[in-house]
């Protein structure tokens, strides 16, 4: 059973306000008007991120935009393959979309390389400044703005939670994707947090489907006390495969997305991504009404969530301390 609030979301779009009444002639004239179009560039797939799509759509509806009525949307999905992103964004540029919405740092980088004129809204990204996407969070400059999921010492918080559940934990494997610039940046921060906690961290790089066998073999050889995973859309797309391996090897793990816990992972701690996608609609609205992306400050998360799967804990023979369980925003039983 899943106890949590449900959010609705949505993705790529174009919009013009509709009048409340119109004559038949006015209606026909409206039909000839080209609707603004928004291109959605997704690193994963629609089937794997339905809640994020619904959240974005709700954000647009709250602002008066309804897909199919006063909005046009072009969806492009990389299916977890970052090598496809440049071609996908090139398609959107050729279609002359009015705005591009991206999810994740690799998608934002691909969009920035493809166009310096089409506005880009990042529904979520990592270290936008460190990745070279923007000049600063307060004044991005250029044609990008949006939201970042990066907050100080988020990985340290995950390590602390894992340590709170497993006080004897001394060695932790860190699953990451170095093809994602955000992961490279966060890995450095993770090492600093680990040293402060007296925990040894060992990186396990997983950049593509062909590397699963070697990455899993490395994890088996390392025999860590626990696992922390860095946020990455490719890894998210393969969550079931990762969770199944972790369960088979009875490895306590904490993830950066609730989705992993829903399919059997032990626990996750992260920004509320549905809220970020919901809020991204506000940027879309402002830009389509004439605002310059570079003048809109990049916003950070305001909502975070701890999700715990008690069924998985029981299978691992783990008792979640009341101090941790009491802080959970969602408990799967």
Secondary structure by P-SEA (a helix, b strand, c coil): ccbbbbbbcccccccccccccccaaaaaaaaacccbbbbbbbcccccccaaaaaaaaaaaaaacccccccbbbbbbbccccccaaaaaaaaaaaacccbbbbccaaaaaaaaaaccccbbbccccccccccccccccccccccbbbbbccccaaaaaaaaaaaaacccccbbbbbbbcccaaaaaaaaaaaaaaaaacbbbbbbbbccccaaaaaaaaaaaaccccccccccaaaaaaaaaaaaaaaaaccccccccccccccccccccccaaaaaaaaaaaaaaaaaacccccccccccccbbbbbbbaaaaaaacccccaaaaaacccccc
